[in-house]
């Protein structure tokens, strides 16, 4: 009897510590095409993860004639609009120069250090990027785009609205 109890406890411990169980891995919960059409998952599922306080990451990329690039970022701010769309702002980044010949990045062009790259992304495939001059306080360039965007979540989900009045 004692051995069965110990064996049961060991099995429970092993199962609970296994990283594939529970919510310890990021997974794509929504993916949209350039026009915001669903490729995988659902916006409602993404919204439930956001409401549950899950960690969110956003991935996108592009493929040109000679090079491709993929990005993955954690948003600094997320909004759910009218229960149906998600808007996320990315952390401003100081610009670097991509060296495509060596497939590396650097800050050799020090003139770029005064500029930030700011982005807002939506579940409609919208990707609005601006290059902002921190020294002069103005927008250097604005480049609205559309992308295939993957929305990843890790953690719990909830259907409870974040602003609901809960009775205790």
C-alpha angles and dihedrals in degrees: 000000000000091000092051090053092049091046091050091050091049092050091049090049093049093048094047092049094049107110092214090065123076123005103314098117131070113239134178108260096170135015125180133191123232090279095049095257116147116261097166138000121354140278089235090057090050090049091051090054091048090051090049091057094249120167108257129203127181125210131192139148148167138227120213130184094279108011142036132201133191125197133197122187141166113230120236094206132023130187131188109212119207093334091289116068133049125214121191133185120208126218110268111256131206106237123252130188118248114223101206093183092062097024093236140113131228146164095238090126097067092184087075092060091080091058130081127201111220125187140186117193130190138193086245090073092257117146116179114187127184131184107217125196105222093192097053097028097231140113111260096187138355119203117181111194142164124232145174100257129196118204114203127193135191121185138025132337134214135183091210112116112243093231099044118128106240122203113225 
